[in-house]
Amino acid sequence: MALSVTNTLSGDREVFEPTGDSVLVYVCGLTVSDDPHLGHARLWTHADVICRWLEAAGYDVTHVENFTDINEKIAARIGERPEWDTEGDVARHYIAKVVEYMRALNFKRASVYPRVSEHIPEIIELIEMLIDSGHAYEANGSVYFDVTSFEEYGKLSNQQLEDLEAQGEADERSEKHNPADFALWKAGGVSEAAIAEHAKCDHGEHPPTGETWDSPWAEGRPGWHIECSAMSMTHLDQTIDIHIGGHDLVFPHHENEIAQSEAATGEQFANYWLHTGLLETKGEKMSSSLDNFFTVEAALEEFGPNVIRTFYLSTEYSSKQTFSEPALEEAKLRFERLQRAYETTVEALDSADAHAKTTDDDLRTAVAETETGFREAMNDDFNVREAMAGLLELTTALNKHVENYTQYDYQGLKAALEALEVFGGEVFGLQFETLTDGDVELAGELVELVLDVREDAREAGDYEQADALRDRLEAIDIAVEDSGEETTFRFE
């Protein structure tokens, strides 16, 4: 079954056909103005899994994911901390956090992470091309794209030009030929009004204006949309295979990317546009501006990377997903089911009871069906939900084999383990672990110490403390059993 994807540009399911030897992927990255939250991590996870599957399918992938480090929200945070003297200081702080959390979530590194501030020359060059070709015009040191000059404007978002509302800030509108024209270059720094809107501290009489750069028109800053076009063309090509971003970016950001890129080069900008559904909480998009977000840092601390990834993999990338702590608890149970099956398989496979001539047809059939089903699901527009369901079904067959056989099917178990490692590990990015004999011995000694403290509490009549210790052990899958005067435990 060939890989097919739902292309926002056409609105149809299309067979994926790359243009060259390497699949060129651009991911609209984060504007680094605040702590990243689980809505951001949802896009990161699906982009990571899409690239992992393309590589597993035999493609060479060039994955570019940008950091937007020039933005009025970033400038508004200058001075919020003593060390934040410039826009760059703020951006570097949050870029460091994003990279830290990406590594913690086990994302494969992109080929490159370009920053807007590094690409001002390329941005200016691209704007000059648009002015020279009659697609852009200068006004009071700013430059705007003329949307009426691009006949296909609106083809991604399926909007008609005459129905579009004004784009950009209010003070730009008097300079523009058409209210829907958008800024490619903005003269001057960030306005006081924009700083006031996004500031989290009092800047007094001298609010920051952000960074500015020299240009042929006036000292100023690039517009938002032109940045991604310049970075994509610099590190990929004029035409790329896949452009990935959140569904909320279809208009105006991605629509404007298409217009300015194709007007400048005469080539199609991206062949396949994949848009991830939003993460919602209580019926609203999870957003920093709405203050309804759960940070990646807090989620990692409470649930860990495997549970977070398993949560995202319960829903297809193109669908909306609802965040709740019960949903993450459910994901925790699913990952623990996979982890236990992995541990059981390793233990059985490496035991003296694994035999060369023992055959369990049910187990081998389950492995074959998992392999086929996983590939079919991932080739069906990266259907992670169905692919994950297949892995969970495999755990049932594994547990049944270990429970019902005294002599294990070595070859069947080896194939099952490889399926978990390749599909669950290499493609889904889950990290399975096995305990060594030393780990088990140390863990057992620590549990014995806790049980000794619990017994002291019981003898002192502090049953509330004793019950609390038992509950804590059971919360980490250590079952405690009291039988008469003897207390035993087991790892579940």
C-alpha positions as CSV (number, residue, x, y, z in Angstrom):
1,M,0.0,0.0,0.0
2,A,1.5,3.3,-1.1
3,L,1.7,6.2,1.3
4,S,-1.2,8.7,0.8
5,V,-1.7,12.0,2.6
6,T,-4.6,14.5,2.9
7,N,-3.4,17.6,1.1
8,T,-4.9,20.8,2.5
9,L,-4.1,22.5,-0.9
10,S,-6.3,20.2,-2.9
11,G,-8.6,19.0,-0.1
12,D,-8.1,15.5,-1.4
13,R,-6.3,12.3,-0.4
14,E,-3.3,12.0,-2.7
15,V,-0.6,9.4,-3.2
16,F,2.7,10.8,-1.9
17,E,5.3,11.3,-4.7
18,P,8.5,13.1,-3.7
19,T,10.1,15.4,-6.2
20,G,13.7,14.2,-5.6
21,D,15.9,11.7,-3.8
22,S,15.4,13.4,-0.5
23,V,12.0,14.3,1.0
24,L,12.1,18.0,1.8
25,V,10.0,18.8,5.0
26,Y,9.5,22.2,6.5
27,V,7.8,22.5,9.9
28,C,6.4,25.9,11.1
29,G,8.2,26.1,14.4
30,L,7.5,28.0,17.6
31,T,7.6,31.8,18.3
32,V,9.8,31.7,21.3
33,S,8.1,34.2,23.6
34,D,6.9,31.9,26.5
35,D,7.2,28.5,28.0
36,P,6.1,25.9,25.4
37,H,2.9,24.0,26.2
38,L,1.3,20.7,25.2
39,G,-0.4,22.3,22.2
40,H,3.0,23.1,20.8
41,A,4.3,19.6,21.7
42,R,1.4,18.0,19.8
43,L,2.7,19.5,16.5
44,W,6.3,18.6,17.4
45,T,5.3,15.0,18.1
46,H,3.3,14.4,14.9
47,A,6.0,16.1,12.8
48,D,8.6,13.8,14.5
49,V,6.6,10.7,13.8
50,I,5.8,11.7,10.2
51,C,9.6,12.1,9.6
52,R,10.4,8.9,11.4
53,W,7.9,6.9,9.3
54,L,9.2,8.5,6.0
55,E,12.7,7.3,7.0
56,A,11.4,3.9,8.0
57,A,9.7,3.7,4.6
58,G,13.1,4.1,3.0
59,Y,13.2,7.9,2.2
60,D,16.0,10.2,3.0
61,V,14.5,13.1,4.8
62,T,15.7,16.7,5.2
63,H,13.7,18.2,8.1
64,V,13.8,21.9,8.7
65,E,12.0,23.4,11.7
66,N,12.4,27.1,12.5
67,F,12.5,29.3,15.6
68,T,10.7,32.6,15.2
69,D,13.0,34.8,17.4
70,I,11.7,38.2,16.2
71,N,8.2,39.1,17.4
72,E,6.4,41.8,19.3
73,K,5.6,39.3,22.0
74,I,9.3,38.6,22.5
75,A,10.2,42.3,22.5
76,A,7.5,43.0,25.1
77,R,9.4,40.8,27.6
78,I,12.6,42.8,27.4
79,G,13.6,43.9,30.9
80,E,11.2,41.4,32.6
81,R,14.3,39.7,34.0
82,P,17.6,41.6,34.7
83,E,19.5,39.5,32.1
84,W,16.9,40.2,29.4
85,D,18.4,43.4,27.8
86,T,17.5,42.6,24.2
87,E,15.0,40.6,22.1
88,G,17.8,38.1,21.5
89,D,18.2,37.5,25.2
90,V,14.6,36.6,25.6
91,A,14.6,34.4,22.5
92,R,17.7,32.5,23.5
93,H,16.2,31.7,26.9
94,Y,13.1,30.1,25.4
95,I,15.0,28.4,22.5
96,A,17.1,26.7,25.2
97,K,14.0,25.5,26.9
98,V,12.4,24.2,23.6
99,V,15.5,22.3,22.8
100,E,15.7,20.8,26.3
101,Y,12.1,19.6,26.1
102,M,12.5,18.3,22.6
103,R,15.4,16.1,23.7
104,A,13.4,15.1,26.8
105,L,10.5,14.0,24.6
106,N,12.8,11.9,22.5
107,F,12.4,13.8,19.2
108,K,14.9,13.1,16.5
109,R,16.9,16.2,15.7
110,A,15.9,18.2,12.7
111,S,18.4,18.7,9.9
112,V,18.6,22.3,11.0
113,Y,16.8,24.8,13.2
114,P,17.0,28.2,11.5
115,R,16.3,31.4,13.3
116,V,14.7,34.4,11.7
117,S,17.4,36.8,13.0
118,E,20.0,34.8,11.1
119,H,18.2,35.3,7.7
120,I,17.7,39.0,7.3
121,P,19.8,39.2,4.1
122,E,17.8,36.4,2.5
123,I,14.5,38.1,3.6
124,I,15.6,41.4,2.1
125,E,16.7,39.6,-1.1
126,L,13.3,37.9,-1.4
127,I,11.5,41.2,-0.9
128,E,13.5,42.9,-3.6
129,M,12.6,40.1,-6.0
130,L,8.9,40.7,-5.3
131,I,9.2,44.5,-5.8
132,D,11.1,44.0,-9.0
133,S,8.5,41.6,-10.3
134,G,5.6,44.0,-9.5
135,H,4.2,41.9,-6.6
136,A,5.2,44.3,-3.8
137,Y,5.4,48.0,-3.2
138,E,7.1,50.4,-0.8
139,A,5.2,52.9,1.4
140,N,6.9,55.2,3.9
141,G,9.8,52.7,4.4
142,S,7.5,49.7,4.7
143,V,6.9,47.1,2.0
144,Y,3.6,45.3,1.3
145,F,2.6,42.4,-0.9
146,D,-0.1,43.2,-3.4
147,V,-2.5,40.4,-3.0
148,T,-4.3,41.4,-6.3
149,S,-1.1,40.7,-8.2
150,F,-1.3,37.0,-7.4
151,E,-4.2,35.4,-9.2
152,E,-4.3,32.3,-7.1
153,Y,-4.5,34.1,-3.8
154,G,-6.8,32.2,-1.4
155,K,-6.2,28.8,-3.0
156,L,-5.1,27.1,0.3
157,S,-7.8,28.5,2.5
158,N,-10.5,28.6,-0.2
159,Q,-11.3,32.3,0.4
160,Q,-12.2,34.9,-2.2
161,L,-10.2,38.1,-2.2
162,E,-13.3,40.3,-2.1
163,D,-14.4,38.6,1.1
164,L,-11.1,39.0,3.0
165,E,-10.8,41.4,6.0
166,A,-7.9,43.8,6.5
167,Q,-4.6,42.2,7.5
168,G,-2.0,43.7,9.8
169,E,-2.0,46.5,12.4
170,A,-4.4,49.4,12.2
171,D,-1.6,51.9,11.6
172,E,-0.6,50.1,8.4
173,R,-3.9,50.3,6.7
174,S,-3.6,53.9,5.4
175,E,-0.4,52.9,3.6
176,K,-1.8,49.9,1.8
177,H,-3.3,49.7,-1.7
178,N,-5.7,47.0,-0.6
179,P,-6.8,46.2,3.0
180,A,-5.8,42.6,2.5
181,D,-2.2,43.4,1.5
182,F,0.3,42.2,4.1
183,A,3.6,43.5,5.3
184,L,6.9,42.1,4.1
185,W,9.0,44.8,5.8
186,K,7.9,47.1,8.6
187,A,9.7,50.4,9.1
188,G,10.9,51.2,12.6
189,G,10.6,49.0,15.7
190,V,7.7,47.5,17.5
191,S,5.0,50.0,18.3
192,E,4.2,51.1,21.9
193,A,0.7,49.8,21.4
194,A,2.0,46.3,20.6
195,I,4.4,46.3,23.5
196,A,1.6,47.4,25.9
197,E,-0.7,44.7,24.6
198,H,1.8,41.9,25.2
199,A,3.9,43.2,28.1
200,K,4.0,41.3,31.4
201,C,5.9,44.1,33.3
202,D,5.8,47.9,33.5
203,H,8.3,49.4,31.1
204,G,7.7,53.0,32.3
205,E,8.1,55.9,29.8
206,H,10.6,54.1,27.6
207,P,9.1,50.8,26.3
208,P,11.4,48.6,24.3
209,T,11.1,48.6,20.5
210,G,12.9,45.4,19.7
211,E,15.7,44.8,17.2
212,T,15.8,46.6,13.8
213,W,18.0,46.2,10.7
214,D,19.0,48.3,7.8
215,S,17.3,47.7,4.5
216,P,17.0,49.5,1.1
217,W,13.7,51.0,2.3
218,A,14.1,52.0,5.9
219,E,15.5,50.6,9.1
220,G,13.0,48.1,10.4
221,R,11.9,44.5,10.9
222,P,10.6,41.7,8.6
223,G,7.0,40.8,8.4
224,W,6.0,37.5,9.9
225,H,5.1,35.6,6.7
226,I,8.2,36.4,4.6
227,E,10.4,34.8,7.3
228,C,9.3,31.2,6.7
229,S,9.5,31.5,2.9
230,A,13.1,32.8,3.2
231,M,14.2,30.1,5.7
232,S,12.6,27.3,3.7
233,M,14.2,28.4,0.4
234,T,17.5,28.9,2.1
235,H,17.7,25.4,3.7
236,L,15.5,23.3,1.3
237,D,14.6,24.6,-2.2
238,Q,12.2,26.8,-4.0
239,T,9.8,23.8,-4.1
240,I,9.5,21.5,-1.1
241,D,7.6,18.2,-0.6
242,I,5.8,18.6,2.7
243,H,4.9,21.7,4.7
244,I,3.6,21.0,8.2
245,G,1.9,23.4,10.6
246,G,-1.0,23.9,12.9
247,H,-4.5,24.2,11.4
248,D,-4.8,27.7,12.8
249,L,-2.0,28.8,10.4
250,V,-3.8,28.0,7.2
251,F,-4.8,31.6,7.0
252,P,-3.2,34.1,6.9
253,H,0.3,32.6,7.5
254,H,0.4,29.7,5.0
255,E,-1.8,31.4,2.4
256,N,0.7,34.3,2.4
257,E,3.7,32.0,2.3
258,I,2.3,30.5,-0.9
259,A,1.6,33.9,-2.5
260,Q,4.9,35.5,-1.8
261,S,7.0,32.4,-2.6
262,E,5.3,31.5,-5.8
263,A,5.1,35.1,-7.0
264,A,8.9,35.4,-6.5
265,T,10.0,32.1,-8.0
266,G,7.2,31.1,-10.4
267,E,7.4,27.6,-8.9
268,Q,5.0,25.8,-6.6
269,F,6.1,26.4,-3.1
270,A,5.0,23.1,-1.4
271,N,3.4,20.0,-3.0
272,Y,1.7,18.7,0.1
273,W,0.3,20.8,3.0
274,L,-0.3,18.8,6.2
275,H,-2.1,20.6,9.0
276,T,-2.4,19.3,12.6
277,G,-5.6,19.7,14.5
278,L,-5.5,21.8,17.6
279,L,-5.2,20.6,21.2
280,E,-8.3,21.8,23.1
281,T,-9.1,22.1,26.7
282,K,-12.7,22.8,27.9
283,G,-13.7,23.5,24.3
284,E,-11.0,26.1,23.6
285,K,-7.7,26.0,21.8
286,M,-4.9,25.6,24.3
287,S,-3.0,28.9,24.0
288,S,-0.6,31.0,26.0
289,S,-2.8,34.1,25.2
290,L,-5.9,32.4,26.8
291,D,-3.8,31.3,29.8
292,N,-5.4,27.8,29.6
293,F,-2.3,25.8,28.9
294,F,-0.4,22.9,30.6
295,T,3.3,23.4,30.1
296,V,5.6,20.8,28.6
297,E,7.8,21.1,31.7
298,A,4.9,20.3,34.1
299,A,3.7,17.4,31.9
300,L,7.2,15.9,31.7
301,E,7.5,16.1,35.5
302,E,4.1,14.5,36.2
303,F,3.8,12.0,33.4
304,G,7.2,11.6,31.6
305,P,7.9,11.5,27.8
306,N,6.4,8.1,27.0
307,V,3.0,8.9,28.4
308,I,2.9,12.3,26.6
309,R,3.8,10.7,23.3
310,T,1.3,7.9,23.8
311,F,-1.4,10.5,24.5
312,Y,-0.8,12.2,21.2
313,L,-0.6,8.9,19.3
314,S,-4.2,8.1,20.3
315,T,-5.5,10.7,17.8
316,E,-4.7,11.3,14.1
317,Y,-2.6,14.3,13.4
318,S,-5.3,16.1,11.4
319,S,-8.0,15.8,14.0
320,K,-8.6,17.9,17.1
321,Q,-7.6,16.4,20.4
322,T,-9.0,17.2,23.8
323,F,-6.6,17.5,26.7
324,S,-7.5,16.4,30.2
325,E,-5.6,14.7,33.0
326,P,-7.9,11.6,32.8
327,A,-6.9,11.4,29.1
328,L,-3.2,11.4,30.1
329,E,-3.9,8.8,32.9
330,E,-5.4,6.6,30.2
331,A,-2.4,7.1,28.0
332,K,-0.2,6.1,31.0
333,L,-2.1,2.8,31.3
334,R,-1.6,2.1,27.5
335,F,2.1,2.8,27.7
336,E,2.4,0.6,30.8
337,R,0.7,-2.2,28.9
338,L,3.3,-1.9,26.1
339,Q,6.1,-1.6,28.6
340,R,5.0,-4.7,30.6
341,A,4.7,-6.7,27.3
342,Y,8.2,-5.6,26.3
343,E,9.6,-6.7,29.7
344,T,7.7,-10.0,29.5
345,T,9.0,-10.7,26.0
346,V,12.6,-9.9,26.9
347,E,12.4,-12.1,30.0
348,A,10.9,-15.0,28.1
349,L,13.1,-14.6,25.1
350,D,16.3,-14.6,27.2
351,S,15.2,-17.5,29.4
352,A,16.2,-21.2,29.3
353,D,12.5,-21.9,28.4
354,A,12.8,-20.3,24.9
355,H,13.1,-23.2,22.4
356,A,14.0,-23.4,18.8
357,K,11.4,-25.9,17.8
358,T,8.4,-24.6,19.8
359,T,5.9,-22.9,17.5
360,D,2.9,-20.8,18.5
361,D,0.9,-20.2,15.3
362,D,-1.4,-17.7,17.1
363,L,1.6,-15.6,18.3
364,R,3.3,-15.6,14.9
365,T,0.0,-14.7,13.2
366,A,-0.5,-11.8,15.6
367,V,3.0,-10.5,14.8
368,A,2.5,-10.8,11.0
369,E,-0.9,-9.0,11.4
370,T,0.7,-6.3,13.5
371,E,3.4,-5.7,11.0
372,T,1.0,-5.5,8.1
373,G,-1.6,-3.5,9.9
374,F,0.9,-1.0,11.2
375,R,2.3,-0.3,7.7
376,E,-1.1,0.0,6.3
377,A,-2.2,2.4,9.0
378,M,0.8,4.6,8.7
379,N,0.6,4.7,4.9
380,D,-3.1,5.7,5.4
381,D,-2.3,9.4,6.1
382,F,-0.1,8.6,9.1
383,N,-3.0,7.0,11.0
384,V,-1.3,6.6,14.4
385,R,-4.5,5.7,16.2
386,E,-4.9,2.5,14.2
387,A,-1.2,1.8,14.3
388,M,-1.2,2.1,18.1
389,A,-4.2,-0.2,18.4
390,G,-2.3,-2.9,16.5
391,L,0.6,-2.7,18.9
392,L,-1.7,-3.0,21.9
393,E,-3.4,-6.1,20.3
394,L,0.1,-7.7,20.0
395,T,0.6,-7.3,23.7
396,T,-2.5,-9.6,24.3
397,A,-1.0,-12.3,22.1
398,L,2.3,-12.0,23.9
399,N,0.8,-12.3,27.3
400,K,-1.3,-15.2,26.2
401,H,1.7,-17.1,24.9
402,V,3.8,-16.6,28.1
403,E,0.8,-17.6,30.3
404,N,-0.1,-20.7,28.3
405,Y,3.3,-22.1,27.2
406,T,5.9,-23.7,29.5
407,Q,8.3,-23.9,26.5
408,Y,8.4,-20.6,24.6
409,D,8.4,-20.0,20.9
410,Y,11.8,-18.3,20.5
411,Q,11.4,-17.2,16.9
412,G,7.9,-15.9,17.5
413,L,9.0,-13.9,20.6
414,K,12.0,-12.5,18.7
415,A,9.7,-11.3,15.9
416,A,7.3,-9.7,18.4
417,L,10.2,-7.9,20.2
418,E,11.5,-6.6,16.9
419,A,8.0,-5.3,16.1
420,L,7.8,-3.5,19.4
421,E,11.3,-2.0,19.0
422,V,10.8,-0.9,15.4
423,F,7.3,0.3,15.4
424,G,6.9,1.4,19.0
425,G,10.5,2.5,19.4
426,E,12.0,3.7,16.1
427,V,8.7,5.0,14.6
428,F,6.6,6.1,17.6
429,G,9.7,7.2,19.5
430,L,8.7,5.4,22.7
431,Q,11.5,4.3,25.0
432,F,11.1,0.8,26.4
433,E,13.3,-0.2,29.4
434,T,14.2,-3.5,31.0
435,L,15.4,-4.0,34.6
436,T,18.8,-5.6,35.0
437,D,19.4,-8.1,37.8
438,G,21.2,-5.4,39.7
439,D,18.3,-3.0,39.2
440,V,15.8,-5.5,40.5
441,E,18.0,-6.3,43.6
442,L,18.4,-2.6,44.4
443,A,14.7,-1.9,43.9
444,G,13.8,-4.8,46.2
445,E,16.1,-3.5,48.9
446,L,14.5,-0.1,48.7
447,V,11.0,-1.6,49.0
448,E,12.2,-3.6,52.0
449,L,13.3,-0.3,53.7
450,V,9.9,1.3,53.0
451,L,8.1,-1.8,54.4
452,D,10.3,-1.6,57.6
453,V,9.2,2.0,58.1
454,R,5.6,1.0,57.4
455,E,5.9,-1.8,60.0
456,D,7.2,0.6,62.6
457,A,4.3,2.9,61.9
458,R,1.8,0.0,62.4
459,E,3.4,-1.1,65.7
460,A,3.2,2.5,66.9
461,G,-0.5,2.6,66.0
462,D,0.0,5.1,63.2
463,Y,-2.2,3.3,60.7
464,E,-2.8,6.4,58.6
465,Q,0.9,6.6,57.8
466,A,1.2,2.9,57.2
467,D,-1.7,3.0,54.7
468,A,-0.2,6.0,53.0
469,L,3.1,4.2,52.5
470,R,1.3,1.2,51.1
471,D,-0.7,3.4,48.7
472,R,2.5,5.1,47.5
473,L,4.0,1.7,46.7
474,E,0.9,0.5,44.8
475,A,0.9,3.8,42.9
476,I,4.2,2.8,41.4
477,D,3.0,-0.8,40.6
478,I,4.4,-2.5,43.7
479,A,1.7,-4.8,45.2
480,V,1.9,-5.2,49.0
481,E,0.1,-8.2,50.7
482,D,-0.3,-8.6,54.5
483,S,-0.8,-12.2,55.6
484,G,-0.9,-12.7,59.3
485,E,2.4,-11.4,60.6
486,E,4.1,-11.6,57.2
487,T,4.2,-8.9,54.6
488,T,5.2,-9.7,51.0
489,F,5.5,-7.6,47.8
490,R,5.8,-8.1,44.1
491,F,6.5,-5.9,41.1
492,E,3.5,-5.8,38.8
